């Protein structure tokens, strides 16, 4: 891994990453105020319900075809990443299985994160907007998710540099920043 040298991680406070380049950096944001990332990641479940259009519309296909397609549908595998859109690149990280207990597991998040990093390398993505997986729709705590995310970013040498814009609820922003600062080898 980088000739035995461990890559660094930098927590960027205040919204906009500036300064010297590092292999990985995390910017903690809540809501607007960040420049749009090259790729946006959304949490998804195995049946793709979380990203479903909530507006009821008339189906474009015949009802029998629609029912047949629904009957033949198979759930996505937890950890899988689906490409949903190209402009901007929108990725669905399947980290929930609402038929399972618990519905979100750290191992699924890790597999999805590694696949996301592969996609970033393949598509030359420099900034990645990511939610705090498993916290909003699962029962995971930031203390479980942040160390996992930091470890996967530090272990990754395929995407250098990568800026991760971590979108967290405003009430968790300071807590998440403290967690990342405590884990980061280059924290102030």
N, C-alpha and C positions, 0 to 999 in steps of 0.2 A: 504494500500500500504506500505509494509515493516514496519509495526507497526507504521504508521503515518510519518515515515521518508521518505523524498523525495530522490529517487535515484539520483546519481550524473552523470554528463556528463563531459567528459574530451576531449579537443581538443589536439591532439598529433601533434606537429609541427616537421618537418624534416623527415617525412616519416615512420619511424619504431616505433611502439608503444612499449615503455619500461616503467619500473617503477611499482608502486603498482597497483594492480587490482582495477578496478572500474566497476560498473554495466554496463556502456555503455561508449564507447569512439569512437570518430570520427577522422579519419586520412584523411586529404584532400590531394589528389594526382592528378597529371595530367599526364596521360600516364604511361610509364614504371617506374620502380624503387621501386615498392611495391612488397612484397612477394605475391604469388598468394593466393587469398582468398579461404576459404572452399566452398563458394557458390558465383556465379557471377550472378548479376541481369542485365537484358537488358530491355530497354523501348520497349513497344509493343503497337500496335494499335488493334482495335477490329477485323480486318480482317487478322491479322498476316502478314502484309506486311513489317513492319520494320525489321523483322528477316528473311525474305524470302531470299533464295539463289539467288544471282543476276546473277549467271552463268546459261545460257540457256543450258539445257541438254535434251536428248531424254527421254520422259516419260517411266517409267517402266511398266505402265499399259496401257491397251487398251484405245484409245482415247474416245470411247463411255463411258466407266466407269469413266474416268477422267472428262468428261463433266457432267456426272450425279452427280458425287461427288461435283463438283463446283456448279451446279444448286441447290443442296440440302444443301449447306453450310450455316451455321448460324454464325453471328458475335459473338465474345466473349463479355462478359459483362464487361464494364469498372470497374476496381478494382480487377478483377480476376487475379490470378497468375497461370501460367502454368509451369509445369516442362518439360524442353526441353532436358536436358542431365544429366547424372549421374556422369561423370568423366571428368571434374569437374562438380559439381552440377550447372546446368544452369537454371535460372528461368526467365520467361518472365512476366513482370508486365504490364498488360494492363491498360495504363493510358492515351491513346489517342483514340479518335473516330473522324476520319477525316470527317465523315458525319455530325458532330455536330459543333456548334459554341458557345463558343470556343471549340477547338478540345482537349484541356486538361484542366481538372478542379481539383482544390485542393482536393475536396472531393473524387475523384477517386484515387488520389495519397495516401490519408490517408487510404482508404480501402485496397489498394494494400500493403502499408507499414505494416499495422496490419497483413495482411495475410502472408507477408514475415516473420514477426517475429514469427508467429505461426509455419511456416515451419522450421525456425531456431531452435525453441524449440523442435519440433518433431524429427528433424534429428540431433540434437546436433551440430549445426553449431556455430563455435566460431568467424569466420571472414566472413563478408558479403561485397562484392564489389558492390556498388550501383552508378548509374549515378545520375546526378543532374536532377531529373524528371521534364519534362515540359519546360525546358529551351532551349534545342537544337531543339526540334521538335514542341514545343508549343510556346505560347507567355508569359509564366510565367517568372517572374524575380527571381533571387536568394533570394531577400528580401521576396518573398512570399513562396518559397519552403523550405528554411532553417528553419525558425521558425516552420513550420509544421513538418518537419522531426525531429527536436530536441524535440518538444512536444510529438510526438508519441514514440520516444525512452525513454524519461523521464517517460512517463505514463506506459511504459511496464515493468512489473516485471517478465515476463515469461522467459526471456533470460538474464541470468546473469552469467558471463560477456559476452558482445557482443562487438566486435570491428567492426566498420563500416568503410570501405575504400571508401570514397566518391570521385568518379572520376569526376573531373571538367576540363573544358578547361583551358589551362595554363593562358590565359588572365583573368580568373575569380578567380584564386587560392587565391590571397591575399584578395580580396573582400569577398569571402566565409569564409576564416579564420577569418576575422574581424567580420562577422555576427555571426559565431558560438561562438567566444570568448565573444561577447556581450550578448549572450543568456545563456551561460553556467554558472551555479552557482559556478563551481570550476575553472573558468577562472583565469589566472594569473593577 
